[in-house]
Amino acid sequence: MRAHDGMYIDGSWRPAAGRDTIAVVNPVDEQVIAQVPAGTAEDVDAAVRAARAALPGWAATAPTERAARIAALRDVLVARKDEIAATVTAELGAPLPFSQLVHAGLPVLVAGSYAELAASYAFEEKVGNSTVYAEPVGVVGAITPWNYPLHQIVAKVAPALAAGCTVVLKPAEDTPLTAQLFAEAVDEAGVPAGVFNLVTGLGPVAGQALAEHDGVDLVSFTGSTAVGRRIGATAGAAVKRVALELGGKSANVILPSADLAKAVGVGVANVMGNSGQTCSAWTRMLVHTSQYDEAVALAAEAAAKYGDRIGPLVNAKQHARVRGYIEKGVAEGARLVAGGAEAPREQGYFVSPTVFADVTPEMAIAQEEIFGPVVSLIRYEDEDDALRIANGTVYGLAGAVWAGDDAEAVAFARRMDTGQVDINGGRFNPLAPFGGYKQSGVGRELGSHGLAEYLQTKSLQF
């Protein structure tokens, strides 16, 4: 794979400050496919300085012009969608059809939505005898994960640019090639120099330097709750704003009136997408005791269909982590009805689609984020019991409710401590706010709520 050997800073590719590199590994065959520079605090400082220098001019640019640059960026992403999909497949391992549909397709939708929002958003409003202005928060330090490498970049960079902010991006070290393609797209779209900057590197080095930098006004991070806590503490000490999209352990609640076969089938498919490496995946399937045995059989049957349809996990560490959780589930007394910890292939970081039955709410596999193709079926006695189980983790990112009619499902969903709930298989909406309650994070992404994260308000009284 083609890779840049430098950083994209102030509108051009420049040599890295240090000589260390990061190997990019294809998780399908465990072969090194590229090397990228491991950024240092010096690289981060250069990128932040470029972003600060570009901030006044970009912040003063008319929203319609910012919208035009984002629209141009969207068009470049469309033109390069095949290259993007192939790159994501190479460094993440996602099957090519999934990369084409989701990894390359979803960012186009999101970028397009922010091109429209930038042109239509009310950056100024009258409130009584005051005029209230929505102004850019400043320089944004964006730290993105590997599981949806381009989507997570666009979900941060596009609203930041729409708001008038400038950005320094530190992408995940497992998927830096996609980030480099994005930097090329930004350049091709005519975004002014310094408005967007890219530093590849390790989290404890480049990521920490970015989060701690005095020239960064807001840190937007997507990743684990543990790292999010550290970033929040660092930002708090500097009285710096943060947006944190963290872990999840989402409940898929199937009420007795629901179409059981559909709810179970869609629920299993939801977890298997992206090899289970999705923070919002419905990894806990809650089923009424009267339908539990049937649901277990349906889930096992559904999982079997994904045996050769899902890709590997991203790296050796994640592979060992997921297999360890499967072993822990067995040790805790859960019953395997599909899959297991044994690797299905001799090469690559593959894990079999796995379904556990007889899972109780206190088990580790029902409480902790596994981030793999593992579904846990939990029985409940009545709706209050289901609600207690659904709300019984430290997370509250996403979920689903199935019932015979939408009104019944909505009534239950309104009682869930969860940021986003799909009702009877509701479709993805790129304009709806995404983010969590409790330890699933702070702030929202997507749509106007996502744009608001990058704005601060000023009021003038007359």
N, C-alpha and C positions, 0 to 999 in steps of 0.2 A: 504493500500500500504506500502511496505517496504521502510524505509527511514533511512539514516545514521544520527546519532546525533552529528556528528563532521564535521570538514573541511578536505578536501584532500590537504595536504601540504607536500611537500618534499617526495612524494612517499608513504605516509601512511595517514590513517584517524586518526586525533587527536582531542581531546576535544576542543570545542569552548572556547574562552576567557570569554564570558559572559553566562548568564543563559536564556536570552530571546529567545523565539522561534517564528516561523512564521507558522500559520496554513495554510495548503494546502487544498483548497476547491474544490470539484467536482461541476462544474457549471451546471450539469444536474439536480442534486437533492439538491444542496446547503449544502451538508454534508462535514464535515472535514474528510479527508482521511489520513492525516499525519501531522507531525510537523517536521520542520527542524530548525537548529539553526540560530538565527539572528546575523550575524557576526558584529564585531566591528572594529574600527580602529586598534586595537591590532592584530586581526586575519589577517587583510589586510597586516599589516606590516610584520608579520611572513611569509605570502605567498610571498610577494615581496622579502624579504631577501632570501628565498629559491630559487626563480627564478633568482635572481642576482648571487647567488653562483653557480647555475647550468649553467649559461650563457656561460662562457668561454669554457667549455667542449663541450656543444651542438653546439655552433657556429663553433668550430673546427672540428666537426664531418663531414665526407665526405658526400656530397649531396646524394650519392647513399645509404648510411646507413640511412640518414634521410628519404629518399624515402621508404626504407624497413620498417621503423617503422610506417609510415603513411599507407602503404599498409596493414600492420598487423592490424592497427586500423580499416581500412575499413573492413577487414575480420571479426573482432570481431563484428562490427556493423551489418554485414550481418547475423552472427550466432545468434545475439540477437534481430533480427528485430521484432519478435512477441512481446517480452517483451517491447521493445521500443514503439511500436504502442499502446499497451495496456496502458502504462504509460501516453503517450500523451493524449489518449482518456480520461483517468481518471482525469487528472489535467487541461486540456484545454477544453475538451468537444467535440472535433472533432469526427465525426462518425468514427467507426473503419476502414471501407474500405478506407476512406480518409487518416487516420493515417498510414495505411499500405502502401498505394501507395506513398503518398507525405511526411509525417512527418518522416517515417522510410526509405523510398526509396530514396528520393532526397539527403540526406546527404551521402549515400553510393556513389552516382555518383560524388559528389563534392570531397569527400575524395579520391576516385580513381583518379580523375583528378589531384589532387595535388601530389599524389604518382608518377604519370608520369612526372609532371612538375619538381618536385624536382630532378629527375634523368636526365632531359634533358635541364634544363634552363641554359642559358649562364651566369654563375656567373663571368666570366672573358672574356674580349674582348680587341682586339687591335684597337686603334684609332690613326692613324698616328704614332708618336713617343711615344705614351702613352699606358700604360696598365690600363684599367679601371676595377675595382673590384666592384661587388655588394655584400655588406656585411649586416649582420643582423642589424636592427635598435636598438635591445637590448631587454629590458623587455617590454612586451605588457600587458596593462591593457585592457581586453576585457569585455565589458558590453553589455549583449544581452537581447533581448525582449522575450515576452511570446508567440507571435503569431505563430512563427515557431521555437520552442525552440531548437530542435536539429540542424536543418539546419543552423540557425544563429550562433550556436556555432561552427559547423564544418567550416562554411564559413570564420570564423576568425582564429580559432585555426590551421586548416590544413595549410593554407598558412604561418602563423607565424612559425610553426614548419619547413615547407619546407625551409623557409628563414634562419633558424638557430636561431630564436628568442626563448625566453622562455615566458611563459604566466601565468598570473593570471586572472581567469575568475570569474566575478560576474554575475550570471544569474538573470533573472527576478524572483521576489519573488512569482509570481503566478505559475511558472512551474519549481521549483527547483529539482523535482524528476528526470526529464529527464537529467538535468545537472549532477546529482549524478551517473546516469547510464553511462553517457559519461566518467566520471572520472574513474569508474570501467573498462570501455573499454580501456582507455588509459593505466591503470595499467596492464591489461591483455595483451596488445599489446607490452609491454616491453619498453615503453618510459622511459628514465632514470628519477630517482627521481629529483624533483625540476623543471623539464622542463615544466610540466603542474601542476597548482595548482588551487583549487576551494574554493571560499569563498561564501557561501550563505548569503543573508542579504537584507536589505532595501536599496533602491537607495540613499536616503538622508544621510545614515550612511555609509554603506560599499561601495556603488558606489562612493560617494563623496570622501571618504578616498582613494580609488584607483586612482581616477582621479587626486587628489592633491599630491599623494605620489612622493617624489623626486626620488625614485628609479625606477619609471616607465618612459620609454622613449617615448612610443606612447600609446595613448588611442584610441581604436577602439570601437565606440558606435553605436548601432542601436536603434532607438526609436523616440520620439517626437522631433519636431523642437525646442520647448521651452527648453527642457533639453539639446539638442544638442548645443544651444547657450551658455548655462551656462558652459558646458564642454569645448567648444571652447574658451570661455573667460578665464577659469582657465588654460587651456593649453597654451594660448597665453601669459599669464603673466609669465609663466615658460619657454617660448620658447620651448614648447614640441609639438611634432607632433600629429596630430589627423586624424582619418578617421571617418567620420560621415555619416551614412545612415539614413536619416530622413523621413519626411512626404511626402505625395503625394496626388494629386487630378487629376488623369490621365484622359486624353481625349480619347474616342473611336470615331474616326472620320469616318463616313460612307459617302463616296462620292456617287453621284447619279448613277454612273455606276456599283456600287457594287451589289453583291447578297444580297439584303436587309434582307431576311429571315435568311440567314446564319450569317450575320454580327450581327444582333440583338440577335439571339439565343446564339451565342458564347459570345457576349458581356455581356448578362445577366448571363450566366454561370460563366464567369470570376469573376464577383462581388460576386456571391453566394458562391464560393469556400471559405472554411475556415470561413464561416459565415460572409464574408465581411471583415474579420480582416487581410487584406493584404495591405501593403503600396502601392503596385504597381497596385491595382485593378482599372479597367477602369470605374470609378464611374460616369463620365460625358459622356453620349452618344449624339453625335452631328449628327443631321440628317437634310438633305435639306428640306426646307419647303414643297416642292412638294410631299415628301414621309413621312412627319412627322406623319400624322394621322395613316397611315398603320404601321409605326414603333411603335407607342404607343400601338396599339392593339397587335402586335407581342410580345412586351416586357411584357405586362401584362399577356399574355398567357404563355410565357416562365417562368415568375416568379411564376405563380401558380403551376407549376410542382415541385417547390422546397419547398413547404409548410412543408412537413414532412421529407425532405432529408437533411436539414442543422442542424448543432448543435447549442448550445447556444453560447452566448457571454461569455467572460472569467470570468467576475466577476460582482458584483452588480453595481459598479461604471460605468463600461463600458455599462452595460445594461441601466442604467439611462441616460447616455450620448447619446446613439443612439436614444432612445425613445424621448429624448428632441429635438434632431435635426429633427426628423420626425414631431413633434409638431410645431417646428419653421418653417419648410417648408410649412405646411398648413397655418400657420399664415401669412407667406409672400405672399401667393396667389398661390402657386403651387397646382396642382391637383393630388390627390391620385388616381391611377388607379389599384394599387395592394398593399396589406398589410396595414400597419398603425402602430400607436404607441401602440395600445392595445395589451397586452401580450397574445400570443396564448395559453399559458399553465399556470396553477396555480403555478407550481413549476419549478424552473430552470430559467436561464437567457436568455430565448428565445425571439427573435424578428422575426416577420413575414417578409418574402421576400417582399420588398417594392419598388414600382416604382412610380416616380413622373413625370407627364407631365406638360407642360406650365411653365417650369423652365426658368428663365432668368439668364444671366451670373452673375449679381451682387448679387443674393440671397446667403445667408449663405450656403445653401446645395450645391451650385455650386462653392463655394470658399473655404470652410473649410473641413478638413479631418474628416469624420464621423466615419470611421472604423467599419462599420456594413453593413448588406445586403440591401443597399439602392442605387438605380440607378436613376439618374436624366437625363431626356431627354430634350435636348436644340435644338431648331431649328436654322438654319442659312440660309442666303440668297444666298451666293456664296462662292467660295473658300477663298477669302480674309476675308470674315466675319467669316468663320469657323476657319481660322488660328488665327484671332484676339481672338476669344473665347478660342480656345485651349491653346494659350499662355497667356491667361489673368488671371492667378493666380500666387501666389508667389512660386508655386511648379513647378518641371520639372523632375519628376522621371521616369515615363513610359508612355506608350500610345499605341494606335493601329490606323492603317489606313486601310480602305477597299476600293478597287476600282476594275474596270473591268479587269485591268491588273496590274502586279507588278510595272511597270515603272511609271504609273500614281500615284500609292500609294507612291512610293519612292520619287518622286518629291515633294509631299506634306510633307512627313515625314522629309525630309532634311531641311524644313523650321520651324519645330517645335523646341521649346526650351525644349528639353526632352532628357534624357540620354539613354533611350532604347525604341524602337518602334517596335511593331510586325506588319509585313506586311501581310495582307490577312490571318491572323490566323497562323503566323509563329510559329514553335515549339520552346520550351524552349531549350536553349543551355547553358550547365554548364560551357563552356569555354568563353562565351561572357561576357564582362565587364558589371557589374550592378551598377548603381549609378546615381545621379541626377544633374540637373542644378539648379541654383538659391537656394532657401531655402530647397531643397530636399537633400542637403548634400555636402560633400567634400570627394573626393576620389572614388575609385571603389572597388567592390568585384568580386570574381570569375575569373578563368583563370589567364593568365600571368599578366594582369593588377592588379588583386587582390594580386598576389604575390609581385608585385613591391611596394605595399603600405608598406610592412614590410622590405624593403631594403633601404640602403643608399649607395651612390657611393663614391669611392675613386679612384683617378687617380695618377699613377706614370709616370713621364716623363723620357725618356732615351735620 
